[in-house]
Amino acid sequence: MTDKENRLQETCEVLIPEEERKSLEEIERSIIKRYRKHIWSKFIKAIKDFELIEDGDKIAVAISGGKDSLLMAKLFQELHRHGNANFGLEFISMDPGYHPDIKKLLIDNCNYLNIPVHIFETDIFQVASRIADDYPCYMCARMRRGALYRKAKELGCNKLALGHHFNDVIETTLLNLLCAGNFKTMMPKLKAENYEGIELIRPLYYVEEEYIIRFINYSGIWPLNCACMVAAKKIGNKRYEIKELIEKLKENFVNVDISIFRAAQNVNMDCVLGWIKDGERYSFLDFYD
């Protein structure tokens, strides 16, 4: 295999299918039946618990081409088909400078899964690499988010759905704790700071990555990874180290991943030294009698 082919392969989620690629009907049925407990029910629970969808919403579903966003798109389609259909959908995908073969794979997967995606082009890979060559991923992520917000607003959407899942949430929590010295998690929804009228939602908030991988393997779809030809040459970053750390912790601490997740729901304000609210910093001494 040539260097070019190796790099292309690294931009895809190399998941070995358990079976041949399933038909669209089988894939859609599996969401409701085979993966009802671990995917569908948790998707619905997050929507209800965090009030992610309201009557009249128009939701831009962001599709990177990875396993998480492809599943999320199908979940929204199933909800729209079998639910109350009190909301509208737009499926959007940004081309930040994909290799033509990668873009073709994205298009082929969306066509096969019957996802009517709007693909729009940017030069984000090139720009991020130029202004942050040593580690372009952070800059790339910020630029991609902004481009998705702009496209969502252009299409008249009031919400942007991203495919972050349960494992992303707990990894972010630990990453902030161990590397940034603060306790901050990934929120299930938040209002965009620079794009008025747009709210970001994360409907896979409760869905564990393990079952997303199982779904994709069952489907036989070959999804993209980050698809960045720059990052493909880099060695892993801190998020990968945190992922490995959590797996090691699970060997000695029962349900440690769930405990990390719940920690952000059970913050005892009587037992913390300080906190930040609306940009203002507070100390426990401010309330100490």
Secondary structure by P-SEA (a helix, b strand, c coil): ccaaaaaaaaaccccccccccccaaaaaaaaacccccccaaaaaaaaaaacccccbbbbbbbbcccaaaaaaaaaaaaaaacccccbbbbbbbbcccccaaaaaaaaaaaaaaccbbbbbbbaaaaaaaaaccccaaaaaaaaaaaaaaaaaaaacccbbbbbccaaaaaaaaaaaaccccccccccccccccccccbbbbbccccccaaaaaaaaaaaccccccccccccccccccaaaaaaaaaaaaaacccaaaaaaaaccccccccccccccccccccccccccc
